[in-house]
Amino acid sequence: MSTPVTRDQFVVAPEGITHVPTGAAFTPHPGSPLSGNLRLGQLGSRLPNGDDHRPDEVRAMMQRLWAEYVEANPTAFDPSRPGEA
């Protein structure tokens, strides 16, 4: 059985979003919050503590939380307004 994916497992900041248990992370390109690099970390592997997070659930939650963050912080990715995140 897979381990539930919850909001509190993620850290969201202007630099990107990370799923702490697996280390999976999305880092946006400067000035472009919807494109960037995805690092999978241990996503898709059973963790040493026995947790087994479903990759599709982690990605879906990551996308949802990142979209919420970008919407709530519209100036965070505007290169003409540095430091307003």
Jmol script that loads the backbone (N, CA, C; Angstrom):
load data "model"
ATOM      1  N   MET A   1       0.843  -1.183   0.000  1.00  0.00           N
ATOM      2  CA  MET A   1       0.000   0.000   0.000  1.00  0.00           C
ATOM      3  C   MET A   1       0.886   1.242   0.000  1.00  0.00           C
ATOM      4  N   SER A   2       0.473   2.249  -0.739  1.00  0.00           N
ATOM      5  CA  SER A   2       1.286   3.459  -0.836  1.00  0.00           C
ATOM      6  C   SER A   2       1.069   4.370   0.368  1.00  0.00           C
ATOM      7  N   THR A   3       2.076   5.193   0.620  1.00  0.00           N
ATOM      8  CA  THR A   3       2.029   6.171   1.702  1.00  0.00           C
ATOM      9  C   THR A   3       1.270   7.403   1.211  1.00  0.00           C
ATOM     10  N   PRO A   4       0.304   7.907   1.981  1.00  0.00           N
ATOM     11  CA  PRO A   4      -0.433   9.101   1.550  1.00  0.00           C
ATOM     12  C   PRO A   4       0.493  10.306   1.338  1.00  0.00           C
ATOM     13  N   VAL A   5       0.165  11.102   0.328  1.00  0.00           N
ATOM     14  CA  VAL A   5       0.897  12.335   0.034  1.00  0.00           C
ATOM     15  C   VAL A   5       0.081  13.483   0.606  1.00  0.00           C
ATOM     16  N   THR A   6       0.709  14.304   1.458  1.00  0.00           N
ATOM     17  CA  THR A   6       0.010  15.407   2.111  1.00  0.00           C
ATOM     18  C   THR A   6       0.766  16.722   1.924  1.00  0.00           C
ATOM     19  N   ARG A   7       0.043  17.837   2.061  1.00  0.00           N
ATOM     20  CA  ARG A   7       0.623  19.183   1.925  1.00  0.00           C
ATOM     21  C   ARG A   7       1.839  19.403   2.811  1.00  0.00           C
ATOM     22  N   ASP A   8       1.749  18.911   4.027  1.00  0.00           N
ATOM     23  CA  ASP A   8       2.818  19.195   4.984  1.00  0.00           C
ATOM     24  C   ASP A   8       4.130  18.501   4.641  1.00  0.00           C
ATOM     25  N   GLN A   9       4.155  17.665   3.624  1.00  0.00           N
ATOM     26  CA  GLN A   9       5.387  17.008   3.194  1.00  0.00           C
ATOM     27  C   GLN A   9       6.194  17.881   2.230  1.00  0.00           C
ATOM     28  N   PHE A  10       5.680  19.049   1.873  1.00  0.00           N
ATOM     29  CA  PHE A  10       6.314  19.908   0.874  1.00  0.00           C
ATOM     30  C   PHE A  10       6.820  21.206   1.489  1.00  0.00           C
ATOM     31  N   VAL A  11       7.927  21.685   0.943  1.00  0.00           N
ATOM     32  CA  VAL A  11       8.449  23.013   1.265  1.00  0.00           C
ATOM     33  C   VAL A  11       8.331  23.823  -0.023  1.00  0.00           C
ATOM     34  N   VAL A  12       7.644  24.968   0.070  1.00  0.00           N
ATOM     35  CA  VAL A  12       7.422  25.824  -1.096  1.00  0.00           C
ATOM     36  C   VAL A  12       8.063  27.178  -0.826  1.00  0.00           C
ATOM     37  N   ALA A  13       8.886  27.633  -1.766  1.00  0.00           N
ATOM     38  CA  ALA A  13       9.593  28.909  -1.639  1.00  0.00           C
ATOM     39  C   ALA A  13       9.806  29.472  -3.045  1.00  0.00           C
ATOM     40  N   PRO A  14      10.227  30.731  -3.166  1.00  0.00           N
ATOM     41  CA  PRO A  14      10.463  31.296  -4.500  1.00  0.00           C
ATOM     42  C   PRO A  14      11.457  30.477  -5.327  1.00  0.00           C
ATOM     43  N   GLU A  15      12.344  29.764  -4.648  1.00  0.00           N
ATOM     44  CA  GLU A  15      13.357  28.961  -5.343  1.00  0.00           C
ATOM     45  C   GLU A  15      12.796  27.652  -5.879  1.00  0.00           C
ATOM     46  N   GLY A  16      11.571  27.286  -5.482  1.00  0.00           N
ATOM     47  CA  GLY A  16      10.973  26.054  -5.982  1.00  0.00           C
ATOM     48  C   GLY A  16      10.191  25.314  -4.916  1.00  0.00           C
ATOM     49  N   ILE A  17       9.877  24.066  -5.219  1.00  0.00           N
ATOM     50  CA  ILE A  17       9.095  23.233  -4.315  1.00  0.00           C
ATOM     51  C   ILE A  17       9.783  21.876  -4.169  1.00  0.00           C
ATOM     52  N   THR A  18       9.821  21.377  -2.942  1.00  0.00           N
ATOM     53  CA  THR A  18      10.469  20.100  -2.653  1.00  0.00           C
ATOM     54  C   THR A  18       9.535  19.205  -1.864  1.00  0.00           C
ATOM     55  N   HIS A  19       9.468  17.940  -2.275  1.00  0.00           N
ATOM     56  CA  HIS A  19       8.769  16.914  -1.493  1.00  0.00           C
ATOM     57  C   HIS A  19       9.827  16.351  -0.555  1.00  0.00           C
ATOM     58  N   VAL A  20       9.765  16.732   0.693  1.00  0.00           N
ATOM     59  CA  VAL A  20      10.820  16.432   1.662  1.00  0.00           C
ATOM     60  C   VAL A  20      11.101  14.934   1.798  1.00  0.00           C
ATOM     61  N   PRO A  21      10.098  14.069   1.920  1.00  0.00           N
ATOM     62  CA  PRO A  21      10.415  12.653   2.121  1.00  0.00           C
ATOM     63  C   PRO A  21      11.246  12.028   0.998  1.00  0.00           C
ATOM     64  N   THR A  22      10.984  12.409  -0.254  1.00  0.00           N
ATOM     65  CA  THR A  22      11.690  11.784  -1.378  1.00  0.00           C
ATOM     66  C   THR A  22      12.817  12.643  -1.942  1.00  0.00           C
ATOM     67  N   GLY A  23      12.805  13.934  -1.638  1.00  0.00           N
ATOM     68  CA  GLY A  23      13.784  14.838  -2.227  1.00  0.00           C
ATOM     69  C   GLY A  23      13.418  15.275  -3.635  1.00  0.00           C
ATOM     70  N   ALA A  24      12.260  14.859  -4.136  1.00  0.00           N
ATOM     71  CA  ALA A  24      11.820  15.303  -5.459  1.00  0.00           C
ATOM     72  C   ALA A  24      11.595  16.814  -5.400  1.00  0.00           C
ATOM     73  N   ALA A  25      12.056  17.519  -6.440  1.00  0.00           N
ATOM     74  CA  ALA A  25      11.971  18.978  -6.398  1.00  0.00           C
ATOM     75  C   ALA A  25      11.803  19.567  -7.791  1.00  0.00           C
ATOM     76  N   PHE A  26      11.089  20.684  -7.838  1.00  0.00           N
ATOM     77  CA  PHE A  26      10.965  21.484  -9.051  1.00  0.00           C
ATOM     78  C   PHE A  26      11.610  22.824  -8.778  1.00  0.00           C
ATOM     79  N   THR A  27      12.508  23.239  -9.668  1.00  0.00           N
ATOM     80  CA  THR A  27      13.169  24.535  -9.568  1.00  0.00           C
ATOM     81  C   THR A  27      12.840  25.325 -10.833  1.00  0.00           C
ATOM     82  N   PRO A  28      12.138  26.461 -10.701  1.00  0.00           N
ATOM     83  CA  PRO A  28      11.759  27.219 -11.896  1.00  0.00           C
ATOM     84  C   PRO A  28      12.952  27.947 -12.509  1.00  0.00           C
ATOM     85  N   HIS A  29      12.844  28.189 -13.812  1.00  0.00           N
ATOM     86  CA  HIS A  29      13.838  29.027 -14.473  1.00  0.00           C
ATOM     87  C   HIS A  29      13.598  30.471 -14.033  1.00  0.00           C
ATOM     88  N   PRO A  30      14.640  31.295 -13.930  1.00  0.00           N
ATOM     89  CA  PRO A  30      14.472  32.692 -13.516  1.00  0.00           C
ATOM     90  C   PRO A  30      13.460  33.422 -14.403  1.00  0.00           C
ATOM     91  N   GLY A  31      12.483  34.056 -13.767  1.00  0.00           N
ATOM     92  CA  GLY A  31      11.477  34.824 -14.481  1.00  0.00           C
ATOM     93  C   GLY A  31      10.408  33.992 -15.169  1.00  0.00           C
ATOM     94  N   SER A  32      10.459  32.672 -15.007  1.00  0.00           N
ATOM     95  CA  SER A  32       9.499  31.795 -15.685  1.00  0.00           C
ATOM     96  C   SER A  32       9.042  30.697 -14.730  1.00  0.00           C
ATOM     97  N   PRO A  33       8.055  30.970 -13.899  1.00  0.00           N
ATOM     98  CA  PRO A  33       7.682  30.034 -12.844  1.00  0.00           C
ATOM     99  C   PRO A  33       7.100  28.710 -13.322  1.00  0.00           C
ATOM    100  N   LEU A  34       6.654  28.639 -14.567  1.00  0.00           N
ATOM    101  CA  LEU A  34       6.016  27.410 -15.029  1.00  0.00           C
ATOM    102  C   LEU A  34       6.928  26.511 -15.850  1.00  0.00           C
ATOM    103  N   SER A  35       8.178  26.927 -16.037  1.00  0.00           N
ATOM    104  CA  SER A  35       9.151  26.043 -16.680  1.00  0.00           C
ATOM    105  C   SER A  35      10.375  25.977 -15.782  1.00  0.00           C
ATOM    106  N   GLY A  36      11.034  24.849 -15.814  1.00  0.00           N
ATOM    107  CA  GLY A  36      12.196  24.683 -14.951  1.00  0.00           C
ATOM    108  C   GLY A  36      12.700  23.263 -14.966  1.00  0.00           C
ATOM    109  N   ASN A  37      13.364  22.881 -13.904  1.00  0.00           N
ATOM    110  CA  ASN A  37      13.963  21.556 -13.795  1.00  0.00           C
ATOM    111  C   ASN A  37      13.273  20.741 -12.717  1.00  0.00           C
ATOM    112  N   LEU A  38      13.025  19.472 -13.031  1.00  0.00           N
ATOM    113  CA  LEU A  38      12.444  18.543 -12.074  1.00  0.00           C
ATOM    114  C   LEU A  38      13.510  17.530 -11.688  1.00  0.00           C
ATOM    115  N   ARG A  39      13.788  17.442 -10.408  1.00  0.00           N
ATOM    116  CA  ARG A  39      14.725  16.443  -9.876  1.00  0.00           C
ATOM    117  C   ARG A  39      13.875  15.395  -9.170  1.00  0.00           C
ATOM    118  N   LEU A  40      14.038  14.139  -9.524  1.00  0.00           N
ATOM    119  CA  LEU A  40      13.180  13.091  -8.980  1.00  0.00           C
ATOM    120  C   LEU A  40      13.587  12.612  -7.598  1.00  0.00           C
ATOM    121  N   GLY A  41      14.832  12.815  -7.206  1.00  0.00           N
ATOM    122  CA  GLY A  41      15.262  12.336  -5.895  1.00  0.00           C
ATOM    123  C   GLY A  41      15.003  10.843  -5.785  1.00  0.00           C
ATOM    124  N   GLN A  42      14.340  10.405  -4.729  1.00  0.00           N
ATOM    125  CA  GLN A  42      14.025   8.992  -4.527  1.00  0.00           C
ATOM    126  C   GLN A  42      12.581   8.671  -4.914  1.00  0.00           C
ATOM    127  N   LEU A  43      11.948   9.562  -5.654  1.00  0.00           N
ATOM    128  CA  LEU A  43      10.565   9.352  -6.077  1.00  0.00           C
ATOM    129  C   LEU A  43      10.488   8.076  -6.910  1.00  0.00           C
ATOM    130  N   GLY A  44       9.555   7.206  -6.554  1.00  0.00           N
ATOM    131  CA  GLY A  44       9.400   5.933  -7.248  1.00  0.00           C
ATOM    132  C   GLY A  44      10.094   4.782  -6.547  1.00  0.00           C
ATOM    133  N   SER A  45      10.828   5.079  -5.491  1.00  0.00           N
ATOM    134  CA  SER A  45      11.528   4.048  -4.717  1.00  0.00           C
ATOM    135  C   SER A  45      10.938   3.961  -3.318  1.00  0.00           C
ATOM    136  N   ARG A  46      10.950   2.761  -2.765  1.00  0.00           N
ATOM    137  CA  ARG A  46      10.555   2.612  -1.358  1.00  0.00           C
ATOM    138  C   ARG A  46      11.675   3.233  -0.522  1.00  0.00           C
ATOM    139  N   LEU A  47      11.305   4.092   0.410  1.00  0.00           N
ATOM    140  CA  LEU A  47      12.291   4.779   1.243  1.00  0.00           C
ATOM    141  C   LEU A  47      12.795   3.852   2.346  1.00  0.00           C
ATOM    142  N   PRO A  48      13.961   4.140   2.915  1.00  0.00           N
ATOM    143  CA  PRO A  48      14.513   3.299   3.983  1.00  0.00           C
ATOM    144  C   PRO A  48      13.557   3.092   5.162  1.00  0.00           C
ATOM    145  N   ASN A  49      12.688   4.076   5.436  1.00  0.00           N
ATOM    146  CA  ASN A  49      11.744   3.938   6.553  1.00  0.00           C
ATOM    147  C   ASN A  49      10.494   3.143   6.163  1.00  0.00           C
ATOM    148  N   GLY A  50      10.442   2.661   4.914  1.00  0.00           N
ATOM    149  CA  GLY A  50       9.313   1.865   4.448  1.00  0.00           C
ATOM    150  C   GLY A  50       8.259   2.643   3.691  1.00  0.00           C
ATOM    151  N   ASP A  51       8.311   3.978   3.722  1.00  0.00           N
ATOM    152  CA  ASP A  51       7.334   4.791   2.998  1.00  0.00           C
ATOM    153  C   ASP A  51       7.478   4.565   1.494  1.00  0.00           C
ATOM    154  N   ASP A  52       6.361   4.568   0.812  1.00  0.00           N
ATOM    155  CA  ASP A  52       6.330   4.349  -0.631  1.00  0.00           C
ATOM    156  C   ASP A  52       5.322   5.321  -1.233  1.00  0.00           C
ATOM    157  N   HIS A  53       5.790   6.506  -1.618  1.00  0.00           N
ATOM    158  CA  HIS A  53       4.930   7.558  -2.169  1.00  0.00           C
ATOM    159  C   HIS A  53       4.732   7.322  -3.661  1.00  0.00           C
ATOM    160  N   ARG A  54       3.483   7.347  -4.104  1.00  0.00           N
ATOM    161  CA  ARG A  54       3.193   7.153  -5.525  1.00  0.00           C
ATOM    162  C   ARG A  54       3.652   8.380  -6.313  1.00  0.00           C
ATOM    163  N   PRO A  55       4.492   8.180  -7.335  1.00  0.00           N
ATOM    164  CA  PRO A  55       5.000   9.310  -8.115  1.00  0.00           C
ATOM    165  C   PRO A  55       3.903  10.196  -8.702  1.00  0.00           C
ATOM    166  N   ASP A  56       2.814   9.605  -9.199  1.00  0.00           N
ATOM    167  CA  ASP A  56       1.751  10.423  -9.788  1.00  0.00           C
ATOM    168  C   ASP A  56       1.075  11.302  -8.744  1.00  0.00           C
ATOM    169  N   GLU A  57       0.943  10.806  -7.520  1.00  0.00           N
ATOM    170  CA  GLU A  57       0.331  11.599  -6.450  1.00  0.00           C
ATOM    171  C   GLU A  57       1.258  12.721  -5.994  1.00  0.00           C
ATOM    172  N   VAL A  58       2.556  12.434  -5.919  1.00  0.00           N
ATOM    173  CA  VAL A  58       3.526  13.472  -5.532  1.00  0.00           C
ATOM    174  C   VAL A  58       3.553  14.570  -6.587  1.00  0.00           C
ATOM    175  N   ARG A  59       3.617  14.187  -7.852  1.00  0.00           N
ATOM    176  CA  ARG A  59       3.651  15.185  -8.928  1.00  0.00           C
ATOM    177  C   ARG A  59       2.381  16.024  -8.954  1.00  0.00           C
ATOM    178  N   ALA A  60       1.223  15.391  -8.778  1.00  0.00           N
ATOM    179  CA  ALA A  60      -0.048  16.127  -8.793  1.00  0.00           C
ATOM    180  C   ALA A  60      -0.110  17.136  -7.650  1.00  0.00           C
ATOM    181  N   MET A  61       0.279  16.720  -6.453  1.00  0.00           N
ATOM    182  CA  MET A  61       0.277  17.633  -5.304  1.00  0.00           C
ATOM    183  C   MET A  61       1.311  18.737  -5.522  1.00  0.00           C
ATOM    184  N   MET A  62       2.470  18.386  -6.056  1.00  0.00           N
ATOM    185  CA  MET A  62       3.513  19.376  -6.318  1.00  0.00           C
ATOM    186  C   MET A  62       3.001  20.430  -7.293  1.00  0.00           C
ATOM    187  N   GLN A  63       2.348  20.004  -8.364  1.00  0.00           N
ATOM    188  CA  GLN A  63       1.810  20.949  -9.347  1.00  0.00           C
ATOM    189  C   GLN A  63       0.743  21.846  -8.725  1.00  0.00           C
ATOM    190  N   ARG A  64      -0.131  21.257  -7.935  1.00  0.00           N
ATOM    191  CA  ARG A  64      -1.212  22.026  -7.301  1.00  0.00           C
ATOM    192  C   ARG A  64      -0.644  23.071  -6.340  1.00  0.00           C
ATOM    193  N   LEU A  65       0.282  22.656  -5.475  1.00  0.00           N
ATOM    194  CA  LEU A  65       0.855  23.586  -4.493  1.00  0.00           C
ATOM    195  C   LEU A  65       1.678  24.673  -5.179  1.00  0.00           C
ATOM    196  N   TRP A  66       2.415  24.304  -6.227  1.00  0.00           N
ATOM    197  CA  TRP A  66       3.221  25.298  -6.935  1.00  0.00           C
ATOM    198  C   TRP A  66       2.317  26.310  -7.635  1.00  0.00           C
ATOM    199  N   ALA A  67       1.240  25.847  -8.264  1.00  0.00           N
ATOM    200  CA  ALA A  67       0.296  26.763  -8.923  1.00  0.00           C
ATOM    201  C   ALA A  67      -0.319  27.723  -7.912  1.00  0.00           C
ATOM    202  N   GLU A  68      -0.670  27.221  -6.734  1.00  0.00           N
ATOM    203  CA  GLU A  68      -1.212  28.083  -5.677  1.00  0.00           C
ATOM    204  C   GLU A  68      -0.183  29.130  -5.257  1.00  0.00           C
ATOM    205  N   TYR A  69       1.070  28.716  -5.116  1.00  0.00           N
ATOM    206  CA  TYR A  69       2.124  29.636  -4.698  1.00  0.00           C
ATOM    207  C   TYR A  69       2.334  30.729  -5.750  1.00  0.00           C
ATOM    208  N   VAL A  70       2.418  30.329  -7.013  1.00  0.00           N
ATOM    209  CA  VAL A  70       2.636  31.296  -8.096  1.00  0.00           C
ATOM    210  C   VAL A  70       1.477  32.292  -8.161  1.00  0.00           C
ATOM    211  N   GLU A  71       0.249  31.804  -8.024  1.00  0.00           N
ATOM    212  CA  GLU A  71      -0.919  32.691  -8.060  1.00  0.00           C
ATOM    213  C   GLU A  71      -0.917  33.665  -6.882  1.00  0.00           C
ATOM    214  N   ALA A  72      -0.500  33.207  -5.716  1.00  0.00           N
ATOM    215  CA  ALA A  72      -0.501  34.050  -4.516  1.00  0.00           C
ATOM    216  C   ALA A  72       0.676  35.029  -4.484  1.00  0.00           C
ATOM    217  N   ASN A  73       1.689  34.812  -5.322  1.00  0.00           N
ATOM    218  CA  ASN A  73       2.898  35.645  -5.323  1.00  0.00           C
ATOM    219  C   ASN A  73       3.228  36.100  -6.744  1.00  0.00           C
ATOM    220  N   PRO A  74       2.363  36.878  -7.378  1.00  0.00           N
ATOM    221  CA  PRO A  74       2.557  37.227  -8.787  1.00  0.00           C
ATOM    222  C   PRO A  74       3.823  38.027  -9.076  1.00  0.00           C
ATOM    223  N   THR A  75       4.320  38.775  -8.118  1.00  0.00           N
ATOM    224  CA  THR A  75       5.532  39.564  -8.378  1.00  0.00           C
ATOM    225  C   THR A  75       6.813  38.780  -8.114  1.00  0.00           C
ATOM    226  N   ALA A  76       6.705  37.605  -7.548  1.00  0.00           N
ATOM    227  CA  ALA A  76       7.897  36.829  -7.193  1.00  0.00           C
ATOM    228  C   ALA A  76       8.726  36.443  -8.411  1.00  0.00           C
ATOM    229  N   PHE A  77       8.113  36.392  -9.580  1.00  0.00           N
ATOM    230  CA  PHE A  77       8.826  35.926 -10.767  1.00  0.00           C
ATOM    231  C   PHE A  77       8.938  36.994 -11.839  1.00  0.00           C
ATOM    232  N   ASP A  78       8.680  38.243 -11.470  1.00  0.00           N
ATOM    233  CA  ASP A  78       8.778  39.369 -12.390  1.00  0.00           C
ATOM    234  C   ASP A  78      10.193  39.936 -12.292  1.00  0.00           C
ATOM    235  N   PRO A  79      11.021  39.733 -13.332  1.00  0.00           N
ATOM    236  CA  PRO A  79      12.413  40.189 -13.260  1.00  0.00           C
ATOM    237  C   PRO A  79      12.566  41.701 -13.101  1.00  0.00           C
ATOM    238  N   SER A  80      11.521  42.468 -13.411  1.00  0.00           N
ATOM    239  CA  SER A  80      11.607  43.920 -13.252  1.00  0.00           C
ATOM    240  C   SER A  80      11.331  44.351 -11.813  1.00  0.00           C
ATOM    241  N   ARG A  81      10.973  43.383 -10.942  1.00  0.00           N
ATOM    242  CA  ARG A  81      10.656  43.699  -9.545  1.00  0.00           C
ATOM    243  C   ARG A  81      11.430  42.768  -8.612  1.00  0.00           C
ATOM    244  N   PRO A  82      12.746  42.843  -8.608  1.00  0.00           N
ATOM    245  CA  PRO A  82      13.536  41.938  -7.767  1.00  0.00           C
ATOM    246  C   PRO A  82      13.256  42.147  -6.279  1.00  0.00           C
ATOM    247  N   GLY A  83      13.272  41.046  -5.558  1.00  0.00           N
ATOM    248  CA  GLY A  83      13.146  41.116  -4.103  1.00  0.00           C
ATOM    249  C   GLY A  83      11.751  41.335  -3.579  1.00  0.00           C
ATOM    250  N   GLU A  84      10.720  41.213  -4.406  1.00  0.00           N
ATOM    251  CA  GLU A  84       9.356  41.439  -3.932  1.00  0.00           C
ATOM    252  C   GLU A  84       8.600  40.141  -3.678  1.00  0.00           C
ATOM    253  N   ALA A  85       9.295  39.044  -3.521  1.00  0.00           N
ATOM    254  CA  ALA A  85       8.625  37.752  -3.300  1.00  0.00           C
ATOM    255  C   ALA A  85       7.990  37.693  -1.944  1.00  0.00           C
TER     256      ALA A  85
END
end "model"
wireframe off; spacefill off
backbone 0.3
color backbone group
